[in-house]
Amino acid sequence: MSADLEVELTAERQHLSASRSALRRMREHAEALFATGDKVAGDSYTAEQLGRHMARRVLELADDPSTPLFFGRLDFGAGEHAGHDYHVGRRHVTDEAGEPMVLDWRAPISRSFYRASVKDPQGVAVRRRFGFVEGAITSFEDEHLDRGEELGTASKILTQEIERPRVGPMRDIVATIQPEQDELVRADLADSLCVQGAPGTGKTAVGLHRAAYLLYLHRERLRRSGVLIVGPNRAFLGYIAAVLPALGEVEVAQSTVEDLIARLPVRGEDTVEAAVVKHDVRMAQVLHRAVWSHVGKPSAPMTVPDGSYRWRIGEEPLRRVVDEARREGLPYAVGRERVRARVVSLLLRQSEARRGDSPPESWQRRMAKARPVTEFLDEVWPALTPEGLLHRLLTDREALREHADGLLTDDEQEAIIQPKPAKTAKSTKWTGADTVLMDEIAGLLDRMPSFGHVVLDEAQDLSPMQCRAIARRSEHGSITLLGDLAQGTAPWASADWAVSLAHLGKPGAPVVPLTVGFRVPAVVVELANRLLPALRVNVPPAESLRRDGSLVVRATSDLEFDLDREVRAALEHEGSVAVIAADAAVDGLRAKLKLNDRVEIVPASIVKGLEYDHVIVIEPAEIVDAEPRGLNRLYVVLTRAVSRLTVIHAVPLPEPLT
Ligand SMILES: Nc1ncnc2c1ncn2[C@@H]1O[C@H](COP(=O)(O)OP(=O)(O)OP(=O)(O)O)[C@@H](O)[C@H]1O
């Protein structure tokens, strides 16, 4: 290394350690405020608010010594920052005088770190990227944009980052976000968008960084309404759980759709036929009809005793009240209360006319609860519960026929009628699809609070009814929809993003493709892409940035022997190892294979969204045969490998791979 370079490196290391000290000082300051917060706050509510705020601040300022505090530097040669240089990192760090030592990657100036180019330098003369080993600076790489130098994806530091062996949970990509990813990350809060990306193109990474970016820009607003990340299963959520906290974002809800909407525990299972019907969007109409069929016509006047007097409301005014409330298009339960309020106001007017002044509020409350009023409501606008209504619909053929007429065929109705009807809603073994239907009913009955932003990952597998459940929770917010139509494995998987977006209440949101793969090596992508024509979806194929990696496809007559040998070979390398097999084969393999901490045996059905350094796929044909969309499942399975993929098979490979 030249002497000049050594001097520069030393200066950068000093800046890093000074920044770490400054961050420590900021954290100690926050901790001191946290400790004394309740003494300075005027009342207990303010003290609690302040306490919570400070506790969060302390968490946000946590420093992980194994990750660098900054990863880049911008030297400006022109524009309003000319003559200044800024280090770009995971969060703002300021010195004691309040001067910036590290800029948050989300700050407006930092944008140039990701977007400046020779064509559009944005005032940047030099962009520097740092190489790190366990939090210590080991190298840097400069691009003199002012001299026409630009590395793009040829950057060694980017290459090292994407080729590093994977161990442990997913990490953030702030240091190496690519321009086309950055554009999505920094889209406006008001903009909903859909990202169609081949495996490993960074969709999950983009979604998580977008959440962090939006929280930075709209902190107060989003803290109130909330940001939600929806993932396909708990294994996936566990895998991504550490990314946002590492970026200082500790308050983002992460959930599966099932957990988000479940009102009651799921104890039953549907047949595929039943689940397909229950997830179909026509069920929304069936349920709408079922709910509103409960509104009746008043058929008699109402008499309400009040001390020695009796108020009377005629049938006609009662009809008008019900008709008006219906026309207002309110949720059902809100409509019921509206009718009650209008009835009380009719009584109030009579009372005022008779007494010459307004009765007290307690009188109005008493009238609202008076038995004839409640009886009237129970008759023309009865209170409903989602589980009560659904129980009736799925156990009473007549009721189902009435509401599903012209919407569901006889066979479809028969598929969802409970085969052994439970006596009550309480004793019903509800299925996952039932909870989706209950959520739809809950949405017809009442309003739901809306998140400020929802990120939906692996969204190709959301059913229309699940999309509607999310739409109810993002009505006043925006969404980022992430997925790959080729990876759709659910029976109701989407074939067209425009349709999903419509169900999600965001019709017309733009669909943006990502095609550059950061995970899967080119040789593996080439194998997986052979499946694409058979998947019959209209998606652009992936192109890998990675020229390294290896692929072995081995026919064997002794699966056990070869598997054992391949696992041992895999363990000679650094990183995680997964043996992926058809779900039904997993138990048998677990019993046979001598396990090692670094080797996981994973059922094909849960690997979506995950990645492992070395993947060993057992019997692709069994994976394909296990389910109707088995080829899509195989496509998912083959694209989990970061470095090496080994395929072992005793039976012939599925046709597109031969
Ligand atoms: N700009 C980047 N710099 C470095 N690594 C990146 C970048 N973008 C993505 N990656 C890495 O590539 C891998 C794949 O990313 P990610 O899981 O977000 O892809 P995906 O499109 O969601 O994949 P899948 O369709 O399989 O779910 C991850 O390890 C991620 O950290």
The ligand as an SDF file (V2000), in Angstrom:
LIG
                    3D

 31 33  0  0  0  0  0  0  0  0999 V2000
  -27.9200   -3.7090   -3.5760 N   0  0  0  0  0  0  0  0  0  0  0  0
  -27.5660   -4.8200   -2.9400 C   0  0  0  0  0  0  0  0  0  0  0  0
  -26.3490   -4.9340   -2.3900 N   0  0  0  0  0  0  0  0  0  0  0  0
  -25.9690   -6.0490   -1.7520 C   0  0  0  0  0  0  0  0  0  0  0  0
  -26.7500   -7.1060   -1.5840 N   0  0  0  0  0  0  0  0  0  0  0  0
  -27.9790   -7.0490   -2.0990 C   0  0  0  0  0  0  0  0  0  0  0  0
  -28.4540   -5.9110   -2.8060 C   0  0  0  0  0  0  0  0  0  0  0  0
  -29.7220   -6.1470   -3.1830 N   0  0  0  0  0  0  0  0  0  0  0  0
  -30.0140   -7.3630   -2.7380 C   0  0  0  0  0  0  0  0  0  0  0  0
  -28.9790   -7.9090   -2.0990 N   0  0  0  0  0  0  0  0  0  0  0  0
  -28.8970   -9.2160   -1.4470 C   0  0  0  0  0  0  0  0  0  0  0  0
  -29.4010  -10.1790   -2.3360 O   0  0  0  0  0  0  0  0  0  0  0  0
  -30.1020  -11.1780   -1.6070 C   0  0  0  0  0  0  0  0  0  0  0  0
  -31.4920  -11.3010   -2.1580 C   0  0  0  0  0  0  0  0  0  0  0  0
  -32.2490  -10.1680   -1.7800 O   0  0  0  0  0  0  0  0  0  0  0  0
  -33.7740  -10.2850   -1.3780 P   0  0  0  0  0  0  0  0  0  0  0  0
  -33.9850  -11.4290   -0.4620 O   0  0  0  0  0  0  0  0  0  0  0  0
  -34.2300   -8.9460   -0.9810 O   0  0  0  0  0  0  0  0  0  0  0  0
  -34.3590  -10.6780   -2.8100 O   0  0  0  0  0  0  0  0  0  0  0  0
  -35.8410  -11.0050   -3.2290 P   0  0  0  0  0  0  0  0  0  0  0  0
  -36.0320  -10.3480   -4.5380 O   0  0  0  0  0  0  0  0  0  0  0  0
  -36.7690  -10.6600   -2.1390 O   0  0  0  0  0  0  0  0  0  0  0  0
  -35.7550  -12.5640   -3.4270 O   0  0  0  0  0  0  0  0  0  0  0  0
  -36.9200  -13.6740   -3.4630 P   0  0  0  0  0  0  0  0  0  0  0  0
  -37.7360  -13.4550   -4.6850 O   0  0  0  0  0  0  0  0  0  0  0  0
  -36.1850  -14.9510   -3.5540 O   0  0  0  0  0  0  0  0  0  0  0  0
  -37.6860  -13.5500   -2.2080 O   0  0  0  0  0  0  0  0  0  0  0  0
  -30.0670  -10.7620   -0.1570 C   0  0  0  0  0  0  0  0  0  0  0  0
  -29.0180  -11.4180    0.4960 O   0  0  0  0  0  0  0  0  0  0  0  0
  -29.7910   -9.2960   -0.2240 C   0  0  0  0  0  0  0  0  0  0  0  0
  -29.1400   -8.8460    0.9210 O   0  0  0  0  0  0  0  0  0  0  0  0
  1  2  1  0
  2  3  1  0
  2  7  2  0
  3  4  2  0
  4  5  1  0
  5  6  2  0
  6  7  1  0
  6 10  1  0
  7  8  1  0
  8  9  2  0
  9 10  1  0
 10 11  1  0
 11 12  1  0
 11 30  1  0
 12 13  1  0
 13 14  1  0
 13 28  1  0
 14 15  1  0
 15 16  1  0
 16 17  2  0
 16 18  1  0
 16 19  1  0
 19 20  1  0
 20 21  2  0
 20 22  1  0
 20 23  1  0
 23 24  1  0
 24 25  2  0
 24 26  1  0
 24 27  1  0
 28 29  1  0
 28 30  1  0
 30 31  1  0
M  END
$$$$
